[in-house]
Amino acid sequence: MERNTLKMAENIYWVGARDWNRRLFDALITLPKGTSYNAYLVLGEKEKTLIDTVNPGFEKELEEKIRSITKLEEIDYVIMNHAEPDHAGAIPYIMKIAAKAKLVTTVKGAKMAQTYYHIPQERIKPVTDNETLNLGGKTLRFTEAPMLHWPETMFTYVEEDKILFPCDFFGSHLAGGVYSDEVEDLLIHAQRYWGEIMMPFRPMAQKALEKLKDLEIRMIAPSHGPIHRKPEIILNAYKKWANGETRRKVTIAYVSMWNSTEVMVRQMAETLAAEGIELAFHNLASADIGDLAKDLVDSRAIVLGTPTVLGGAHPLAVYATYLFKALRPPTKFAVLLSSYGWGGGAIKQIQETLGQLQIEIVGVLDINGPPTYDNLKQIVEIGKTLAGKVKEKP
Ligand code: FEO
């Protein structure tokens, strides 16, 4: 079959795979637009390298794409920037055919390659920060970038062409698109991806960006989604997100059983909107968790709404609160709204979960049954206080 590859620079090619129909990742992350597993060939005058591989199931496609450019048996190095199977899962298949190839990875990656992929130690070449590998006219420089988003992650940079291969970092879950400047809503997808995958590791992202600061980068070729040939756009977005810069924006995440909590959060939304606050409104009964993660990236506050059910918060609100805690967004303020039928418990449970976070609880309202006129007035007051805090300079 004719296989589509992409020449990105002289002797550098994209040979990855597009997974148009994948809808779930890690049994957690929804993929409304599928994803891609980007692998790249870098051909030096002396030696040939494959940077990352593809998800299991796409091995043959990768092989055929490589063979349309060069002989797979002649590959000298397979670079494993990251050990997660969506990039490393095809390594055993590739290294069996490329029988002389060595696997290049960090010291931690070497251990993972043995554990997950049974690559013998003698076929692994561990590298450390700033180490280089000269392929002949193509020099690879490795940058350790731990916890982005696994302990072993690293970036590979081709010095002559000034192309950075950072694996997951700077990625987006999009099956379509070649270059990011051709994708109209790229930054929305990149923000969603950041929120779901990189946001919990903001301090590590800051360190990695600091390491890249003085590097001349002409192109960024991540392992998911389009390639950035105008790298300043994604670099600037990552700087903002890593620094935890927020907007005058509030995310409302709630669930309601008999409309009482719904009326409460709607009153809050009306109040905040009237105060000129940007809103993201998520009914957890139907919300896409990826969208919620995207909105948490730059929201200055969150409003959580839940009824009490069976002595605690509604399970959807428990899940959202747990996720909020795990994703560690830069959110500074919170408001909790709840309605109970005959006995409370939801607010206590949510507060216990949030208690370990550095977040100011601006207001709490826990009422019995549907909100009264006075309750709605209380919500307006809490909303105005919250708006005031959100409008203050962060
Ligand atoms: Fe795309 Fe962490 O794997």
Boltz pocket constraint, residues with backbone or C-beta under 6 A from the ligand:
constraints:
  - pocket:
      binder: B
      contacts: [[A, 82], [A, 84], [A, 86], [A, 87], [A, 149], [A, 168], [A, 223], [A, 224]]
      max_distance: 6.0
